[in-house]
Amino acid sequence: MAKHVQSHTVLVADDSPDDCLIAMRAWEESKLGVDVRFVHDGKELLDYLYRRRKYWQGTDLPQPHLILLDLNMPKKDGRKFLVELKSNPAISHIPVVVFSNSTHPRDIQIAETLGAFDFITKPDTFEEYQQVFKELGQTILNREVVI
């Protein structure tokens, strides 16, 4: 019997178009074969996960294997999103890595307390972005998903 290996999906929640573009290029060049999707605020992120509003008929909306979450976004920030995610057993298992410009120890502590898998400060260079994503791939995404 042949196994079908499913691609890993990373859902990036970030309101900065520049940061999204850099992340998209870095994931592509990491050669991990990851399906990267983007949402631009915490409310849209929940809509994707719950298949609401513009995602309600989404037939091609795989559940993410990883969420990269910016903390400071409009409509629903990353902190409020983490509270809601961790309170819902249907989606609370999805690992969330906070990916933020913040270096403030309080933000790191809050993210960990709210259940984030890790907290990564956004890199300064494209090469550092690639390295971060390769490391994420090794720790989270390189698990084979067989259906």
N, C-alpha and C positions, 0 to 999 in steps of 0.2 A: 504494500500500500504506500503510495507516494505522499510525502508530507508537503503541505503548502505553507511556505514561510511568508508571513504577513510583514509588510513594511512598518517600521516604527513611526509614530506620529508625534511631533512636538508642536504644542500650541503655545505661541508666543503672544503674551498680552502686554502691549506697549503702545503708548499714545504718541511716541515720537516717530515720524516717518523716516527720519535719518537713521535712528537706531534699528528700525525694522529692516531697512535696506541693508545695513551692515550685517545684521544677524542673518538675513536670507543668504547673502553672498558667502558669509563665513560657513554656514551650514552646508551650502552647495560645495564649497571647496574642501570641506572636511572629508568628503568622499565616504560618508557613513551611510548613504542611501536613505536618508531620513526624509519623511514627508513633513515639511514645515508649513504650518498655517498660522495666520495672524488675526488677532482681534485687537481693538484699539482702546478698550476700557473694560473695567471689571463687570459692568452690566452686560456688555456684548459677550464677554467670556462666559458668563452664566447662561446667556441665551444659547450659545453654542453647546454647552454641556447638557442643558435641559431641552434642546431642540425647540426653542421658542422664537417668536417673532420672525425675522428673516431666515432663520434656520429650521423652521417648523416642518418643511418638506424635505429637509436634507437627507438624501439617500446616500450621499458620499461624505458622511461626517464621522470618521472613525473616532472612537474614544482615544484621547491622547495618552501616550505612555509617559509623557512628561509635560508639565506646564512651566514655562519660563515667565515669571510674573514681575512686572515693574510695580513698585510700591505706590508711586504717586501718579495716579491716573484720574481722569475725570469720571463723573457719574458714580463709580464705586471703586474706591482705591483698593490696593492689594491687601491691606490689613482686613478690611471688611469682607473681601472675597474669601480670604483664608478662613475666617470665622464661619462663613456660610458653607464652604466646601467641606470643612472638617465636621460640620454638624449633619451632613447628609451621607448616610452609609453607602448609598449607591455610587458615590463618586469620591468619597473621602480617601480611598486607597491610591488615588493618582498622586504621584510625587510632584511636589511643587518646589522649584528652585527660584528663590527671589533673586532677580537680576536687576540691580538698581544702581543709580549713580551715588547713592548714599554710602557714606563710610561711618555714619554715626553709630556708636555701640548700642544705643537704645533701639534703633531700627533693627539691628541684628538680633538683639535679645527678644524683641516683640515678634519678629518673624519666626524664630525658633519656638517661642512659647505658643504661637498659634499653629504650629505643626509643619512649618516649612522643612523640607528635606535638607536644604542648604541655603546659604546666602552668599551671593557672588556680587562683588562690586564690578560694574561694567568696565571693561578694559579701555585703555587709551588708544591702542593700535589695532589694526585689522589682524595682524599676526597673533596678537594676544587673544582676540576673539576666537580665531581658529583653534588655538591651543585650549581655551576654555571648553569649546564644544567637543573637541576630541576627548578631553578628560571626562566630560559628561557622558559621552558615548561609551567610554570604557566602564564607567561606574553604573550607569542606568540603562542605556539603550542597547548595549550589546547582548542583552538577554534575548534569545531566540523566542519568537512568538509563533507557536505552531497551532493551526486550527484544523 
